[in-house]
């Protein structure tokens, strides 16, 4: 439905609820597939870091591990960048970082703050 205004404009009066009104007509399997597709669309590619950025990350990790400082890590996991905060433990043999009961590979760390 359209309404014409005094100054010659047109305004739409339809109060559309978008996809919400169709959800009740969909099977739960279809809703789950649409949610999965939406999550797949939100995934990003892993950022490429240069040698200098790797060195900065390495220095900050070693400093935080030796001094016992809390740090914030940005880690690339399955198309998403997650942030973790806490104390760092470094496992050089396996090339892994432990923080907040989570273990990450050195290559998946994007930034350290």
C-alpha positions as a printed Julia matrix, in Angstrom:
113×3 Matrix{Float64}:
  0.0     0.0    0.0
  1.3     3.44  -0.89
  0.34    6.8    0.55
  0.73   10.03  -1.41
  1.95   13.0    0.62
  0.94   16.66   0.18
  4.25   17.63  -1.39
  3.89   14.99  -4.12
  6.01   12.26  -2.54
  5.13    8.61  -2.2
  5.59    6.66   1.01
  5.34    2.9    1.41
  3.06    1.78   4.23
  3.8    -1.96   4.05
  5.07   -3.24   7.38
  7.04   -6.21   6.1
  8.61   -8.56   8.65
 11.15   -9.9    6.16
 12.02  -13.59   6.4
 10.44  -13.9    9.87
  6.97  -14.37   8.42
  8.16  -17.28   6.26
 10.05  -19.13   9.0
  6.91  -20.8   10.35
  6.31  -22.35   6.92
  9.81  -23.82   6.71
 10.97  -27.19   7.98
 13.57  -27.13  10.78
 16.06  -28.75   8.41
 15.66  -25.87   5.96
 16.14  -23.29   8.71
 19.35  -25.07   9.81
 20.66  -25.17   6.23
 20.01  -21.42   5.84
 21.83  -20.71   9.12
 24.79  -22.81   7.95
 24.91  -20.96   4.64
 24.86  -17.63   6.48
 27.78  -18.75   8.66
 29.72  -19.89   5.58
 29.22  -16.47   3.99
 30.68  -14.75   7.07
 33.95  -16.71   6.9
 37.06  -14.82   5.85
 40.4   -15.83   4.39
 43.42  -16.0    6.66
 45.35  -12.71   6.61
 48.88  -12.97   5.23
 51.52  -11.62   7.62
 54.96  -10.48   6.51
 58.25  -11.3    8.24
 58.27   -8.1   10.3
 54.81   -8.82  11.74
 55.93  -12.35  12.69
 58.92  -10.88  14.53
 56.74   -8.42  16.47
 54.34  -11.21  17.45
 57.26  -13.42  18.5
 58.82  -10.68  20.66
 55.53   -9.88  22.39
 54.83  -13.55  23.08
 58.26  -14.17  24.58
 58.03  -11.0   26.66
 54.58  -11.93  28.0
 55.64  -15.51  28.77
 58.82  -14.54  30.63
 57.29  -11.64  32.58
 53.93  -13.3   33.26
 51.89  -10.52  31.63
 48.32  -10.92  30.41
 47.99  -10.49  26.65
 45.26  -10.56  24.04
 45.74  -12.9   21.08
 43.86  -12.74  17.8
 43.77  -16.25  16.37
 42.5   -17.43  12.98
 40.27  -20.51  13.38
 38.14  -22.03  10.62
 37.48  -18.78   8.77
 36.9   -16.66  11.88
 39.27  -14.5   13.95
 38.75  -15.13  17.67
 40.28  -13.17  20.55
 41.66  -14.73  23.71
 43.02  -13.01  26.81
 45.17  -14.45  29.58
 48.59  -15.71  30.59
 50.74  -17.31  27.91
 52.66  -20.56  27.95
 54.88  -21.43  25.0
 55.6   -25.0   23.86
 58.58  -24.66  21.5
 58.77  -28.35  20.66
 55.25  -28.48  19.27
 55.25  -24.83  18.14
 52.12  -24.11  20.14
 50.82  -21.37  22.43
 48.59  -22.09  25.42
 46.28  -19.34  26.69
 43.0   -19.52  28.62
 42.88  -23.35  28.45
 43.18  -23.22  24.64
 46.07  -24.36  22.45
 46.99  -22.66  19.18
 49.57  -23.2   16.49
 52.09  -20.36  16.0
 51.0   -19.99  12.38
 47.38  -19.19  13.3
 48.2   -16.16  15.48
 47.26  -12.93  13.7
 48.12  -10.29  16.31
 49.21   -9.84  19.92
 48.24   -6.88  22.12
